[in-house]
Amino acid sequence: MTRALRTQPVLSPRQAEPEDGHGRNLVLLWAGQFVNTAGLMMLVPIMPFYLRQIGTSGIAETQTWAGVAIAAPALALTVATPLWGRLGDRIGRKWMVVRALLGLAVAMVVMATASTPLVLVAGRLLQGTLGGVVEAAAAFAGSAGSDEKRGSSLGKSFSATAAGALAGPIAGGLFVGSGGLPQLMLVIAGAATALAAASAVGLREPAREPATTGGGETAARQRRRPSVREVPGATALALAAIAAYFGVYGLIPVYAEHVEGIVAERGGASLWVGVLHSVMWGATLLGSFWWGKRNDLTGRPVRTFALSAGGCAASIAVVALPLDPYTMIPLRLVQGFCFAALAQSLFLHFSRHAPADHKSAFVSTANSYLLIGQSAGPLLAGPLVGFMPVPGAVLIMAGACALGCLLALKPSAEERHSHEKNHDDVSADEEVESEMTRPTPTVTSSRNGVAIAPFRGWRITHRHLNTLAGRYMTPWNGTRSAGGALAEWQRSGKLIQDRRPALYAYEQFGPHGTIRGVLALVHLDGGLLPHEDVIPDHVQRLTKVMERGRANLDPVLLGFSGDGRTTTCIDNAAHRPPITEVLAHDGQTHRLWPITDHVEQDQVIAELDTRAAFIADGHHRHAAARQYRRAAYAAGQGPGPWDYFPALLVDVTKTPMSLAPVHRVLPRLDPRQALHMASARFRVTRMHGEIADWTATLKHHAKNGPAYVLATPRGGFLLTAPQPRFLDAALEGTPAALRAMDAAILDTALLDHLWQIPDRPGHINYQPNPHAALRMVHDSGGVAVLTTPPTQQDLKAAVTSGIRLPRKSTSFGPKPHPGLLFRTLDDR
């Protein structure tokens, strides 16, 4: 839950997308997928009937050719899709859509003129090799647009597939008896050609960054190509995708035989097959939208995949029973609704964990897993009917879907752990507004400026980036072994030290935000403006970590108002290959470039020498660095490396930061007592719905005065309209500038005065994520108090007048990577 600080949001260069082209993109992609799917699915469910018209005879021969014909495009696409995806990342994804539509037109002409099963299969192989409209459109949708709405984009994209599959079987069932399918295929070919021309002119994809220069071919080769295996749970999900699609598509060639054995009316089987397939795809059409929004809401597409695979397994298994066609209708509705989630959830997961310039390749590779199952299922299912009863083959397909569900359970559990552990992110279950900081007041006096210096950083080697930096690990994860762990990392070759002192350009982008700045050493006596109090015990613990490790801790996040010189140097550096690039487990990409040119270094140093910087995040680390220096000076060591600490300096006029509140968790406060005491001083209203509803309501009421949500194991309660006499008494002695701030009222009036919470460890915990705060209450008891972030006026008053907000009042972000660059206190 966040509050907007008004200014223009800044997106990553790789994420920006023209708003005016979004609607046109959606229409063109939707139409292309509809035409493609309708043209193919009008033939697929009645493939055995059509094959008999062009020369097959007998159940075994017909089912074998049907399996081969159905699987042929998927077999070709399995090989071709990843290759087309890589080409799309290079030349533009819209041209892959155009190419696929033209390939569909050619393939449909070949199939329309086929007079033997062999020619028909050849046409479908050609369609898989040159076509793949759905795959190309999915790669486009999965790589374009905002991360927050990508699930909905994929859902809308797959609704076209469902709509085409809904219309196709009905058309196929009606035309197969009259011999009009070839003419209908030629119509589809003409429509695909027209759409290819329209897409070439009308599709708009995100602006692409120019290719990096300055590194030469040798430098380019040194860049590690991202691997799809770095996606969390990639291997298990690949197998799960194959199994689930094996079951769903393996059902198709045996379904006609199954229905034919049930329907008594002569000639009625083909119509019922078409109707039942249309019922399934009608449910898929509705489910596509619902699952897309659900994935955006929960942020857990792997869980969605596991649930939907299980739903497909259950609905297919019941079909094996001797049911009449009318009873099959609700089962096909369930299967279609669940099927709608499989592909889009897989694509969303792979897209979120792909670097921006490799999203199309990652999505295409994920699609190839589905295509393996899509092709293997019909190939093996058709011959199964020759030597076993049809219900047995149906149960095998249900078992394959169940296997896909089981294989996805472990990645789903890991996804849940990552989702819960990522406490710095605003939960996807909330209605999030982009909120950005405004520039801090410009300081022109050099005496109040920030003094920075380059340094020789210790970096994680490429071989260990994924296992360490990819999981945000640092040597001081445990305070007792901080020194030993850092030394072990240095001895074992996990860390290397740069040879030349440098300032470091840093970029982070992904689903949780974008930030750019310079990593440098900052002198403790520079013009730094804190805005929060600190917890002494926490500062003492961090100081001990520094003493044991002889190293600085995570970079402090600083914001300043620049004149563009630092930004220009960062832009220049970003045109070179980065020395470090890592895709972290939460989907954020982190990049690092050294700035070693003395002229550029001097420009950055000169700009910051006339600017003050506010401490956005890291008040405790800053205080620990000052305490460490005091000890060094007291020991007679004098000036040294302890005079500086590492920080990321961000020009907030170019890259604004997001701002979220920090909620309070009070594990030892009795919920009944807390609610009873609060009801005597506040208006208390019981809340309904989920946490997203609570935070939206809180945000609305906070505009008119102090408002909080008291979260207990029994539910949530909105606290508003505090009694004026109570506030006067509780805030007596509080500076006037703080008396109207929600954060000050929370800590002083509620925690200190009303509930009298001791200011000792174990009595108050701080949690930026409201979901995590509520989980702590459910797991350990007590209550949580959800609040809102300070306003722009609050921050300005604190920064410019020297007033400190209560500790842990704000959570700025995205925060710099804690383990991308290290600096030891032995380096001079």
PyMOL commands that set and color helices and strands:
alter all, ss='L'
color gray80, all
select helices_A, chain A and resi 19-41+47-53+59-91+93-112+117-130+133-143+147-175+181-202+216-222+228-230+234-260+268-298+301-319+325-352+356-387+390-421+446-448+462-464+469-471+479-491+536-549+565-574+598-608+619-634+641-643+671-679+691-702+724-730+736-738+742-754+770-780+792-801
alter helices_A, ss='H'
color red, helices_A
select strands_A, chain A and resi 452-453+458-460+495-497+503-509+515-523+528-529+556-560+580-583+589-595+613-617+644-651+658-661+663-666+683-686+707-712+715-720+765-767+783-786+810-813+821-822
alter strands_A, ss='S'
color yellow, strands_A
deselect
rebuild
show_as cartoon
